[in-house]
Amino acid sequence: MKSFLKNFIADESGASAAEYALIIAVVGVGVGAAALALGANVEDAIGDAATEVNSCNTATAPAAGAYTNGTTC
């Protein structure tokens, strides 16, 4: 462990570390933007599904098993 620390402190490849940090930051921003877009799409889809379920629950539905004409609700 001591030799690792000595080598780490003596290492002069700081530019590589900065470049890696910049790449990680850009990738992180991309992942964050994708998560926001995906979250909005999922929220819309769940809202649409909830609306459909609510409309079926509030409609006057026939007795169970009475849907014979192919309608779904």
N, C-alpha and C positions, 0 to 999 in steps of 0.2 A: 504494500500500500504506500509505503514511503517513497519507493522508486516511482510509482505512478504519479504522486504529487510532485516530485522533483521534475519529472519529465513534462508534466502538465504546465508547471510554472515556467520551465525553460523553453517550452514550445513557442515558436515565433510565427505560427501560421494563423494569426488572428484574423486575417482577411478571409480565410476559408470559413471560420466560425461566423463572421458577420454575414457572409453570403448565404450560409445555411439559415441563419436567423431571418434574413430577408425572404428567402424562399418559404420558410415555415409561416411567416406572417402573411404572405400573399395567398398561400394555400388555405390558411385559416380564414381569411376574409372570404375566399371563394366558398368554403364549406359553410360559413355563416350565412352568406347570401342564399345558398341553395336551401339551407334549413328554413330560412324565412319564407321562401317561395313555396316550399313543400308544405310548411305549416299552414299557409293561407289556403292552399288547395285542399288539404285534408279538412280544414275547418269548413270550407264551402261544401264539400262532399257530405260531411256529417250533418250539416245543417239541412241540405237537401233531403237526406234520408230521414231526418227527424220530421221534416214537413210532410213527407209521404206517409210515414207511420201515423202522424197526428191526423192527417186527412182521412185515413182509413178508419181510425178509431172514432172519429167524430161523425162519420157518415152513418146513415141508417143502413146497417148491414143486414142481409137476410140470415136466416138460420144457418148454423154450421153445416158445411157441405153443400150449400145451395148454389154455389158458383159452378154452373155447368156450361156456360157459354164461353168459357175461356178468359173471362175477366179476372184480373188479379188485383187484390187489394190487401 
